[in-house]
Amino acid sequence: MRFSNGFGLFVAALATGLLGGGFVSAAHATPVNGGMGLQEAVTPVMHDLTALHNWLLIAITAIVAFVLLLLIIVMVRFNSRANPTPSKTTHNTLLEVAWTVLPVMILVAIAIPSFRLLYKEIVIPEAEMTVKAVGYQWYWGYEYPDHGDIELTSNMVEDADLEPGQPRLFTADEAMVVPVGTTVRVIVTAADVIHAFAVPQFGVKIDAVPGRLNETWFRAEKTGMYYGQCSELCGTRHAFMPINVKVVTKEEFQAWTEQRQANAGGADGKVKLAQAAAAEAR
């Protein structure tokens, strides 16, 4: 769906609100031109984020509609023509209690699932593997300490080098490769300025701060290529440091790690891999 002007976007946004999230549920698997709504959720956290987002959209739409209705009633019934002799009532105890208690109840109803989701994001379950993501000006580096210290450098693919089907500004020459159905802890830091590691379909967004280790997690439910970008203004090429996460089967991941180790260190790499596998088995 495309819109050629700001009015069209306004109408689309209004329709989304009035329909209470109908468009939001139509998630996209990858970034698309003119797309509306959230991308398809592929992790437990993102499923919960999408559900909370849709529920809040319905709640705020109902609140806006209710307030609009009250304003219309006031304008129609209490204008100078319809009500030439205004009432001199100054207080209504029941009404004042209601407009104090109801917003508090609404905020509590929002806070409970919000805090539950925040806890789920922050408290990392027992991880099956760890990947370290390092932000640089202007590319990403990925390290696999559990798999023989594999290291990747990931740069954006320029427009002239894109292959058919690869999204512009989102495609990197190296992807973070992880197995499907695996709890992955991601340690995030930066080497120069503040960056941010963000993958929308995973519900992941965390700052990469020089001299500090932050951490997040995800467990991808489906194989495929998932896209993100640096989400912290970090310099002139901030818009050109995409994040690619390739989720593969566990067998494919095992073959990938063996190939990477063989390419990196020959026999030494295979020894490191064997040692890492033995340590993981223990």
FITOR-70569 format. One record per residue (C-alpha): residue number from 0; x, y, z. Coordinates in steps of 0.5 Angstrom, whole numbers, m for minus. Example, Ala and Ser with C-alpha at 12.3 -4.5 7.8 and 13.67 -1.06 7.14 Angstrom:
BEGIN
<pt><nr>0</nr><xx>25</xx><yy>m9</yy><zz>16</zz></pt>
<pt><nr>1</nr><xx>27</xx><yy>m2</yy><zz>14</zz></pt>
***
This chain:
BEGIN
<pt><nr>0</nr><xx>0</xx><yy>0</yy><zz>0</zz></pt>
<pt><nr>1</nr><xx>3</xx><yy>7</yy><zz>m2</zz></pt>
<pt><nr>2</nr><xx>1</xx><yy>14</yy><zz>m1</zz></pt>
<pt><nr>3</nr><xx>3</xx><yy>20</yy><zz>m5</zz></pt>
<pt><nr>4</nr><xx>2</xx><yy>25</yy><zz>0</zz></pt>
<pt><nr>5</nr><xx>2</xx><yy>27</yy><zz>8</zz></pt>
<pt><nr>6</nr><xx>m6</xx><yy>27</yy><zz>8</zz></pt>
<pt><nr>7</nr><xx>m6</xx><yy>20</yy><zz>5</zz></pt>
<pt><nr>8</nr><xx>m2</xx><yy>18</yy><zz>11</zz></pt>
<pt><nr>9</nr><xx>m6</xx><yy>22</yy><zz>16</zz></pt>
<pt><nr>10</nr><xx>m12</xx><yy>18</yy><zz>13</zz></pt>
<pt><nr>11</nr><xx>m9</xx><yy>11</yy><zz>14</zz></pt>
<pt><nr>12</nr><xx>m7</xx><yy>13</yy><zz>21</zz></pt>
<pt><nr>13</nr><xx>m14</xx><yy>15</yy><zz>23</zz></pt>
<pt><nr>14</nr><xx>m17</xx><yy>9</yy><zz>20</zz></pt>
<pt><nr>15</nr><xx>m12</xx><yy>4</yy><zz>24</zz></pt>
<pt><nr>16</nr><xx>m14</xx><yy>8</yy><zz>30</zz></pt>
<pt><nr>17</nr><xx>m21</xx><yy>7</yy><zz>29</zz></pt>
<pt><nr>18</nr><xx>m21</xx><yy>0</yy><zz>27</zz></pt>
<pt><nr>19</nr><xx>m17</xx><yy>m2</yy><zz>33</zz></pt>
<pt><nr>20</nr><xx>m11</xx><yy>m5</yy><zz>31</zz></pt>
<pt><nr>21</nr><xx>m14</xx><yy>m8</yy><zz>25</zz></pt>
<pt><nr>22</nr><xx>m8</xx><yy>m6</yy><zz>20</zz></pt>
<pt><nr>23</nr><xx>m3</xx><yy>m8</yy><zz>26</zz></pt>
<pt><nr>24</nr><xx>m5</xx><yy>m15</yy><zz>26</zz></pt>
<pt><nr>25</nr><xx>m3</xx><yy>m16</yy><zz>19</zz></pt>
<pt><nr>26</nr><xx>5</xx><yy>m16</yy><zz>20</zz></pt>
<pt><nr>27</nr><xx>10</xx><yy>m16</yy><zz>15</zz></pt>
<pt><nr>28</nr><xx>16</xx><yy>m21</yy><zz>14</zz></pt>
<pt><nr>29</nr><xx>21</xx><yy>m16</yy><zz>12</zz></pt>
<pt><nr>30</nr><xx>21</xx><yy>m9</yy><zz>11</zz></pt>
<pt><nr>31</nr><xx>17</xx><yy>m7</yy><zz>5</zz></pt>
<pt><nr>32</nr><xx>16</xx><yy>0</yy><zz>2</zz></pt>
<pt><nr>33</nr><xx>10</xx><yy>4</yy><zz>5</zz></pt>
<pt><nr>34</nr><xx>8</xx><yy>m2</yy><zz>10</zz></pt>
<pt><nr>35</nr><xx>4</xx><yy>0</yy><zz>16</zz></pt>
<pt><nr>36</nr><xx>4</xx><yy>m4</yy><zz>23</zz></pt>
<pt><nr>37</nr><xx>9</xx><yy>m8</yy><zz>26</zz></pt>
<pt><nr>38</nr><xx>13</xx><yy>m13</yy><zz>23</zz></pt>
<pt><nr>39</nr><xx>12</xx><yy>m21</yy><zz>24</zz></pt>
<pt><nr>40</nr><xx>14</xx><yy>m23</yy><zz>31</zz></pt>
<pt><nr>41</nr><xx>18</xx><yy>m29</yy><zz>31</zz></pt>
<pt><nr>42</nr><xx>20</xx><yy>m29</yy><zz>38</zz></pt>
<pt><nr>43</nr><xx>16</xx><yy>m30</yy><zz>45</zz></pt>
<pt><nr>44</nr><xx>18</xx><yy>m23</yy><zz>47</zz></pt>
<pt><nr>45</nr><xx>16</xx><yy>m20</yy><zz>40</zz></pt>
<pt><nr>46</nr><xx>9</xx><yy>m24</yy><zz>41</zz></pt>
<pt><nr>47</nr><xx>8</xx><yy>m20</yy><zz>47</zz></pt>
<pt><nr>48</nr><xx>10</xx><yy>m14</yy><zz>45</zz></pt>
<pt><nr>49</nr><xx>5</xx><yy>m14</yy><zz>39</zz></pt>
<pt><nr>50</nr><xx>0</xx><yy>m16</yy><zz>44</zz></pt>
<pt><nr>51</nr><xx>1</xx><yy>m11</yy><zz>48</zz></pt>
<pt><nr>52</nr><xx>1</xx><yy>m6</yy><zz>43</zz></pt>
<pt><nr>53</nr><xx>m5</xx><yy>m8</yy><zz>40</zz></pt>
<pt><nr>54</nr><xx>m9</xx><yy>m8</yy><zz>46</zz></pt>
<pt><nr>55</nr><xx>m6</xx><yy>m1</yy><zz>48</zz></pt>
<pt><nr>56</nr><xx>m8</xx><yy>2</yy><zz>41</zz></pt>
<pt><nr>57</nr><xx>m15</xx><yy>m1</yy><zz>42</zz></pt>
<pt><nr>58</nr><xx>m15</xx><yy>3</yy><zz>49</zz></pt>
<pt><nr>59</nr><xx>m13</xx><yy>9</yy><zz>47</zz></pt>
<pt><nr>60</nr><xx>m18</xx><yy>9</yy><zz>41</zz></pt>
<pt><nr>61</nr><xx>m23</xx><yy>8</yy><zz>46</zz></pt>
<pt><nr>62</nr><xx>m21</xx><yy>14</yy><zz>50</zz></pt>
<pt><nr>63</nr><xx>m20</xx><yy>19</yy><zz>45</zz></pt>
<pt><nr>64</nr><xx>m27</xx><yy>17</yy><zz>42</zz></pt>
<pt><nr>65</nr><xx>m30</xx><yy>18</yy><zz>49</zz></pt>
<pt><nr>66</nr><xx>m27</xx><yy>24</yy><zz>50</zz></pt>
<pt><nr>67</nr><xx>m29</xx><yy>27</yy><zz>43</zz></pt>
<pt><nr>68</nr><xx>m36</xx><yy>25</yy><zz>45</zz></pt>
<pt><nr>69</nr><xx>m36</xx><yy>29</yy><zz>51</zz></pt>
<pt><nr>70</nr><xx>m34</xx><yy>35</yy><zz>47</zz></pt>
<pt><nr>71</nr><xx>m39</xx><yy>34</yy><zz>42</zz></pt>
<pt><nr>72</nr><xx>m44</xx><yy>34</yy><zz>48</zz></pt>
<pt><nr>73</nr><xx>m42</xx><yy>40</yy><zz>51</zz></pt>
<pt><nr>74</nr><xx>m41</xx><yy>44</yy><zz>45</zz></pt>
<pt><nr>75</nr><xx>m49</xx><yy>42</yy><zz>43</zz></pt>
<pt><nr>76</nr><xx>m52</xx><yy>42</yy><zz>49</zz></pt>
<pt><nr>77</nr><xx>m49</xx><yy>48</yy><zz>53</zz></pt>
<pt><nr>78</nr><xx>m47</xx><yy>53</yy><zz>48</zz></pt>
<pt><nr>79</nr><xx>m50</xx><yy>60</yy><zz>48</zz></pt>
<pt><nr>80</nr><xx>m56</xx><yy>58</yy><zz>44</zz></pt>
<pt><nr>81</nr><xx>m58</xx><yy>52</yy><zz>47</zz></pt>
<pt><nr>82</nr><xx>m57</xx><yy>54</yy><zz>54</zz></pt>
<pt><nr>83</nr><xx>m58</xx><yy>62</yy><zz>55</zz></pt>
<pt><nr>84</nr><xx>m58</xx><yy>61</yy><zz>62</zz></pt>
<pt><nr>85</nr><xx>m52</xx><yy>57</yy><zz>64</zz></pt>
<pt><nr>86</nr><xx>m52</xx><yy>53</yy><zz>71</zz></pt>
<pt><nr>87</nr><xx>m48</xx><yy>56</yy><zz>77</zz></pt>
<pt><nr>88</nr><xx>m46</xx><yy>49</yy><zz>79</zz></pt>
<pt><nr>89</nr><xx>m39</xx><yy>49</yy><zz>81</zz></pt>
<pt><nr>90</nr><xx>m38</xx><yy>42</yy><zz>84</zz></pt>
<pt><nr>91</nr><xx>m40</xx><yy>35</yy><zz>83</zz></pt>
<pt><nr>92</nr><xx>m37</xx><yy>30</yy><zz>88</zz></pt>
<pt><nr>93</nr><xx>m39</xx><yy>23</yy><zz>84</zz></pt>
<pt><nr>94</nr><xx>m36</xx><yy>26</yy><zz>77</zz></pt>
<pt><nr>95</nr><xx>m30</xx><yy>29</yy><zz>81</zz></pt>
<pt><nr>96</nr><xx>m29</xx><yy>22</yy><zz>84</zz></pt>
<pt><nr>97</nr><xx>m30</xx><yy>18</yy><zz>77</zz></pt>
<pt><nr>98</nr><xx>m25</xx><yy>22</yy><zz>73</zz></pt>
<pt><nr>99</nr><xx>m20</xx><yy>21</yy><zz>78</zz></pt>
<pt><nr>100</nr><xx>m21</xx><yy>14</yy><zz>80</zz></pt>
<pt><nr>101</nr><xx>m22</xx><yy>12</yy><zz>73</zz></pt>
<pt><nr>102</nr><xx>m16</xx><yy>14</yy><zz>70</zz></pt>
<pt><nr>103</nr><xx>m12</xx><yy>11</yy><zz>75</zz></pt>
<pt><nr>104</nr><xx>m15</xx><yy>4</yy><zz>74</zz></pt>
<pt><nr>105</nr><xx>m13</xx><yy>5</yy><zz>67</zz></pt>
<pt><nr>106</nr><xx>m6</xx><yy>6</yy><zz>68</zz></pt>
<pt><nr>107</nr><xx>m6</xx><yy>0</yy><zz>73</zz></pt>
<pt><nr>108</nr><xx>m9</xx><yy>m4</yy><zz>67</zz></pt>
<pt><nr>109</nr><xx>m3</xx><yy>m2</yy><zz>63</zz></pt>
<pt><nr>110</nr><xx>2</xx><yy>m2</yy><zz>68</zz></pt>
<pt><nr>111</nr><xx>1</xx><yy>m9</yy><zz>70</zz></pt>
<pt><nr>112</nr><xx>3</xx><yy>m12</yy><zz>63</zz></pt>
<pt><nr>113</nr><xx>8</xx><yy>m7</yy><zz>62</zz></pt>
<pt><nr>114</nr><xx>12</xx><yy>m9</yy><zz>68</zz></pt>
<pt><nr>115</nr><xx>11</xx><yy>m16</yy><zz>66</zz></pt>
<pt><nr>116</nr><xx>14</xx><yy>m15</yy><zz>59</zz></pt>
<pt><nr>117</nr><xx>19</xx><yy>m11</yy><zz>62</zz></pt>
<pt><nr>118</nr><xx>21</xx><yy>m16</yy><zz>67</zz></pt>
<pt><nr>119</nr><xx>21</xx><yy>m22</yy><zz>61</zz></pt>
<pt><nr>120</nr><xx>26</xx><yy>m17</yy><zz>57</zz></pt>
<pt><nr>121</nr><xx>31</xx><yy>m16</yy><zz>62</zz></pt>
<pt><nr>122</nr><xx>31</xx><yy>m22</yy><zz>66</zz></pt>
<pt><nr>123</nr><xx>35</xx><yy>m27</yy><zz>61</zz></pt>
<pt><nr>124</nr><xx>33</xx><yy>m34</yy><zz>62</zz></pt>
<pt><nr>125</nr><xx>39</xx><yy>m39</yy><zz>62</zz></pt>
<pt><nr>126</nr><xx>42</xx><yy>m38</yy><zz>55</zz></pt>
<pt><nr>127</nr><xx>44</xx><yy>m44</yy><zz>50</zz></pt>
<pt><nr>128</nr><xx>50</xx><yy>m40</yy><zz>47</zz></pt>
<pt><nr>129</nr><xx>52</xx><yy>m33</yy><zz>47</zz></pt>
<pt><nr>130</nr><xx>54</xx><yy>m28</yy><zz>41</zz></pt>
<pt><nr>131</nr><xx>58</xx><yy>m21</yy><zz>43</zz></pt>
<pt><nr>132</nr><xx>56</xx><yy>m15</yy><zz>38</zz></pt>
<pt><nr>133</nr><xx>60</xx><yy>m9</yy><zz>38</zz></pt>
<pt><nr>134</nr><xx>58</xx><yy>m3</yy><zz>34</zz></pt>
<pt><nr>135</nr><xx>64</xx><yy>1</yy><zz>30</zz></pt>
<pt><nr>136</nr><xx>63</xx><yy>7</yy><zz>26</zz></pt>
<pt><nr>137</nr><xx>60</xx><yy>5</yy><zz>22</zz></pt>
<pt><nr>138</nr><xx>59</xx><yy>m3</yy><zz>22</zz></pt>
<pt><nr>139</nr><xx>58</xx><yy>m9</yy><zz>26</zz></pt>
<pt><nr>140</nr><xx>63</xx><yy>m14</yy><zz>29</zz></pt>
<pt><nr>141</nr><xx>60</xx><yy>m21</yy><zz>32</zz></pt>
<pt><nr>142</nr><xx>64</xx><yy>m26</yy><zz>36</zz></pt>
<pt><nr>143</nr><xx>62</xx><yy>m33</yy><zz>38</zz></pt>
<pt><nr>144</nr><xx>66</xx><yy>m34</yy><zz>45</zz></pt>
<pt><nr>145</nr><xx>62</xx><yy>m41</yy><zz>45</zz></pt>
<pt><nr>146</nr><xx>64</xx><yy>m43</yy><zz>39</zz></pt>
<pt><nr>147</nr><xx>72</xx><yy>m43</yy><zz>38</zz></pt>
<pt><nr>148</nr><xx>72</xx><yy>m35</yy><zz>38</zz></pt>
<pt><nr>149</nr><xx>69</xx><yy>m34</yy><zz>31</zz></pt>
<pt><nr>150</nr><xx>69</xx><yy>m27</yy><zz>29</zz></pt>
<pt><nr>151</nr><xx>65</xx><yy>m23</yy><zz>24</zz></pt>
<pt><nr>152</nr><xx>66</xx><yy>m16</yy><zz>21</zz></pt>
<pt><nr>153</nr><xx>59</xx><yy>m14</yy><zz>18</zz></pt>
<pt><nr>154</nr><xx>59</xx><yy>m8</yy><zz>13</zz></pt>
<pt><nr>155</nr><xx>53</xx><yy>m6</yy><zz>9</zz></pt>
<pt><nr>156</nr><xx>52</xx><yy>m8</yy><zz>2</zz></pt>
<pt><nr>157</nr><xx>53</xx><yy>m2</yy><zz>m3</zz></pt>
<pt><nr>158</nr><xx>47</xx><yy>m1</yy><zz>m8</zz></pt>
<pt><nr>159</nr><xx>51</xx><yy>m3</yy><zz>m14</zz></pt>
<pt><nr>160</nr><xx>53</xx><yy>m10</yy><zz>m11</zz></pt>
<pt><nr>161</nr><xx>46</xx><yy>m12</yy><zz>m9</zz></pt>
<pt><nr>162</nr><xx>43</xx><yy>m18</yy><zz>m11</zz></pt>
<pt><nr>163</nr><xx>36</xx><yy>m19</yy><zz>m13</zz></pt>
<pt><nr>164</nr><xx>31</xx><yy>m20</yy><zz>m7</zz></pt>
<pt><nr>165</nr><xx>36</xx><yy>m16</yy><zz>m3</zz></pt>
<pt><nr>166</nr><xx>33</xx><yy>m10</yy><zz>1</zz></pt>
<pt><nr>167</nr><xx>37</xx><yy>m4</yy><zz>0</zz></pt>
<pt><nr>168</nr><xx>40</xx><yy>m1</yy><zz>6</zz></pt>
<pt><nr>169</nr><xx>38</xx><yy>m7</yy><zz>10</zz></pt>
<pt><nr>170</nr><xx>43</xx><yy>m12</yy><zz>7</zz></pt>
<pt><nr>171</nr><xx>50</xx><yy>m14</yy><zz>10</zz></pt>
<pt><nr>172</nr><xx>56</xx><yy>m18</yy><zz>7</zz></pt>
<pt><nr>173</nr><xx>56</xx><yy>m22</yy><zz>13</zz></pt>
<pt><nr>174</nr><xx>50</xx><yy>m24</yy><zz>18</zz></pt>
<pt><nr>175</nr><xx>50</xx><yy>m26</yy><zz>25</zz></pt>
<pt><nr>176</nr><xx>48</xx><yy>m34</yy><zz>24</zz></pt>
<pt><nr>177</nr><xx>44</xx><yy>m37</yy><zz>30</zz></pt>
<pt><nr>178</nr><xx>40</xx><yy>m44</yy><zz>30</zz></pt>
<pt><nr>179</nr><xx>33</xx><yy>m44</yy><zz>31</zz></pt>
<pt><nr>180</nr><xx>29</xx><yy>m45</yy><zz>37</zz></pt>
<pt><nr>181</nr><xx>35</xx><yy>m43</yy><zz>41</zz></pt>
<pt><nr>182</nr><xx>36</xx><yy>m38</yy><zz>47</zz></pt>
<pt><nr>183</nr><xx>41</xx><yy>m33</yy><zz>45</zz></pt>
<pt><nr>184</nr><xx>44</xx><yy>m28</yy><zz>50</zz></pt>
<pt><nr>185</nr><xx>47</xx><yy>m22</yy><zz>46</zz></pt>
<pt><nr>186</nr><xx>52</xx><yy>m18</yy><zz>49</zz></pt>
<pt><nr>187</nr><xx>53</xx><yy>m11</yy><zz>46</zz></pt>
<pt><nr>188</nr><xx>58</xx><yy>m6</yy><zz>47</zz></pt>
<pt><nr>189</nr><xx>61</xx><yy>m1</yy><zz>42</zz></pt>
<pt><nr>190</nr><xx>68</xx><yy>1</yy><zz>40</zz></pt>
<pt><nr>191</nr><xx>68</xx><yy>9</yy><zz>39</zz></pt>
<pt><nr>192</nr><xx>61</xx><yy>12</yy><zz>40</zz></pt>
<pt><nr>193</nr><xx>54</xx><yy>10</yy><zz>42</zz></pt>
<pt><nr>194</nr><xx>50</xx><yy>5</yy><zz>38</zz></pt>
<pt><nr>195</nr><xx>44</xx><yy>1</yy><zz>39</zz></pt>
<pt><nr>196</nr><xx>43</xx><yy>m6</yy><zz>37</zz></pt>
<pt><nr>197</nr><xx>36</xx><yy>m7</yy><zz>34</zz></pt>
<pt><nr>198</nr><xx>32</xx><yy>m12</yy><zz>31</zz></pt>
<pt><nr>199</nr><xx>25</xx><yy>m11</yy><zz>30</zz></pt>
<pt><nr>200</nr><xx>22</xx><yy>m18</yy><zz>29</zz></pt>
<pt><nr>201</nr><xx>26</xx><yy>m20</yy><zz>35</zz></pt>
<pt><nr>202</nr><xx>23</xx><yy>m15</yy><zz>40</zz></pt>
<pt><nr>203</nr><xx>30</xx><yy>m13</yy><zz>41</zz></pt>
<pt><nr>204</nr><xx>33</xx><yy>m6</yy><zz>42</zz></pt>
<pt><nr>205</nr><xx>39</xx><yy>m4</yy><zz>47</zz></pt>
<pt><nr>206</nr><xx>44</xx><yy>1</yy><zz>47</zz></pt>
<pt><nr>207</nr><xx>52</xx><yy>m1</yy><zz>45</zz></pt>
<pt><nr>208</nr><xx>56</xx><yy>4</yy><zz>50</zz></pt>
<pt><nr>209</nr><xx>63</xx><yy>4</yy><zz>49</zz></pt>
<pt><nr>210</nr><xx>67</xx><yy>1</yy><zz>56</zz></pt>
<pt><nr>211</nr><xx>60</xx><yy>m2</yy><zz>58</zz></pt>
<pt><nr>212</nr><xx>57</xx><yy>m9</yy><zz>57</zz></pt>
<pt><nr>213</nr><xx>49</xx><yy>m9</yy><zz>56</zz></pt>
<pt><nr>214</nr><xx>46</xx><yy>m16</yy><zz>54</zz></pt>
<pt><nr>215</nr><xx>39</xx><yy>m18</yy><zz>51</zz></pt>
<pt><nr>216</nr><xx>36</xx><yy>m24</yy><zz>49</zz></pt>
<pt><nr>217</nr><xx>32</xx><yy>m28</yy><zz>44</zz></pt>
<pt><nr>218</nr><xx>29</xx><yy>m34</yy><zz>41</zz></pt>
<pt><nr>219</nr><xx>28</xx><yy>m35</yy><zz>34</zz></pt>
<pt><nr>220</nr><xx>22</xx><yy>m39</yy><zz>32</zz></pt>
<pt><nr>221</nr><xx>23</xx><yy>m39</yy><zz>25</zz></pt>
<pt><nr>222</nr><xx>29</xx><yy>m40</yy><zz>20</zz></pt>
<pt><nr>223</nr><xx>30</xx><yy>m34</yy><zz>15</zz></pt>
<pt><nr>224</nr><xx>34</xx><yy>m28</yy><zz>15</zz></pt>
<pt><nr>225</nr><xx>32</xx><yy>m22</yy><zz>20</zz></pt>
<pt><nr>226</nr><xx>34</xx><yy>m15</yy><zz>19</zz></pt>
<pt><nr>227</nr><xx>35</xx><yy>m9</yy><zz>24</zz></pt>
<pt><nr>228</nr><xx>39</xx><yy>m3</yy><zz>24</zz></pt>
<pt><nr>229</nr><xx>43</xx><yy>2</yy><zz>29</zz></pt>
<pt><nr>230</nr><xx>38</xx><yy>6</yy><zz>32</zz></pt>
<pt><nr>231</nr><xx>42</xx><yy>11</yy><zz>36</zz></pt>
<pt><nr>232</nr><xx>45</xx><yy>17</yy><zz>32</zz></pt>
<pt><nr>233</nr><xx>52</xx><yy>15</yy><zz>31</zz></pt>
<pt><nr>234</nr><xx>55</xx><yy>20</yy><zz>26</zz></pt>
<pt><nr>235</nr><xx>55</xx><yy>21</yy><zz>18</zz></pt>
<pt><nr>236</nr><xx>54</xx><yy>14</yy><zz>16</zz></pt>
<pt><nr>237</nr><xx>49</xx><yy>12</yy><zz>22</zz></pt>
<pt><nr>238</nr><xx>44</xx><yy>10</yy><zz>17</zz></pt>
<pt><nr>239</nr><xx>48</xx><yy>5</yy><zz>13</zz></pt>
<pt><nr>240</nr><xx>50</xx><yy>0</yy><zz>19</zz></pt>
<pt><nr>241</nr><xx>45</xx><yy>m5</yy><zz>18</zz></pt>
<pt><nr>242</nr><xx>44</xx><yy>m12</yy><zz>22</zz></pt>
<pt><nr>243</nr><xx>43</xx><yy>m18</yy><zz>19</zz></pt>
<pt><nr>244</nr><xx>41</xx><yy>m24</yy><zz>23</zz></pt>
<pt><nr>245</nr><xx>40</xx><yy>m31</yy><zz>19</zz></pt>
<pt><nr>246</nr><xx>37</xx><yy>m36</yy><zz>23</zz></pt>
<pt><nr>247</nr><xx>38</xx><yy>m43</yy><zz>21</zz></pt>
<pt><nr>248</nr><xx>37</xx><yy>m50</yy><zz>23</zz></pt>
<pt><nr>249</nr><xx>41</xx><yy>m53</yy><zz>28</zz></pt>
<pt><nr>250</nr><xx>45</xx><yy>m58</yy><zz>23</zz></pt>
<pt><nr>251</nr><xx>46</xx><yy>m52</yy><zz>19</zz></pt>
<pt><nr>252</nr><xx>49</xx><yy>m48</yy><zz>25</zz></pt>
<pt><nr>253</nr><xx>54</xx><yy>m54</yy><zz>27</zz></pt>
<pt><nr>254</nr><xx>56</xx><yy>m54</yy><zz>19</zz></pt>
<pt><nr>255</nr><xx>57</xx><yy>m47</yy><zz>19</zz></pt>
<pt><nr>256</nr><xx>61</xx><yy>m46</yy><zz>25</zz></pt>
<pt><nr>257</nr><xx>66</xx><yy>m52</yy><zz>23</zz></pt>
<pt><nr>258</nr><xx>67</xx><yy>m49</yy><zz>16</zz></pt>
<pt><nr>259</nr><xx>68</xx><yy>m42</yy><zz>20</zz></pt>
<pt><nr>260</nr><xx>73</xx><yy>m45</yy><zz>24</zz></pt>
<pt><nr>261</nr><xx>77</xx><yy>m49</yy><zz>18</zz></pt>
<pt><nr>262</nr><xx>77</xx><yy>m43</yy><zz>14</zz></pt>
<pt><nr>263</nr><xx>80</xx><yy>m39</yy><zz>20</zz></pt>
<pt><nr>264</nr><xx>85</xx><yy>m43</yy><zz>23</zz></pt>
<pt><nr>265</nr><xx>86</xx><yy>m50</yy><zz>19</zz></pt>
<pt><nr>266</nr><xx>88</xx><yy>m55</yy><zz>24</zz></pt>
<pt><nr>267</nr><xx>88</xx><yy>m50</yy><zz>30</zz></pt>
<pt><nr>268</nr><xx>81</xx><yy>m48</yy><zz>29</zz></pt>
<pt><nr>269</nr><xx>79</xx><yy>m55</yy><zz>29</zz></pt>
<pt><nr>270</nr><xx>82</xx><yy>m56</yy><zz>36</zz></pt>
<pt><nr>271</nr><xx>79</xx><yy>m50</yy><zz>38</zz></pt>
<pt><nr>272</nr><xx>72</xx><yy>m52</yy><zz>36</zz></pt>
<pt><nr>273</nr><xx>73</xx><yy>m59</yy><zz>39</zz></pt>
<pt><nr>274</nr><xx>75</xx><yy>m56</yy><zz>46</zz></pt>
<pt><nr>275</nr><xx>69</xx><yy>m51</yy><zz>45</zz></pt>
<pt><nr>276</nr><xx>64</xx><yy>m57</yy><zz>44</zz></pt>
<pt><nr>277</nr><xx>67</xx><yy>m61</yy><zz>50</zz></pt>
<pt><nr>278</nr><xx>66</xx><yy>m56</yy><zz>54</zz></pt>
<pt><nr>279</nr><xx>59</xx><yy>m54</yy><zz>52</zz></pt>
<pt><nr>280</nr><xx>57</xx><yy>m62</yy><zz>53</zz></pt>
<pt><nr>281</nr><xx>60</xx><yy>m61</yy><zz>60</zz></pt>
***
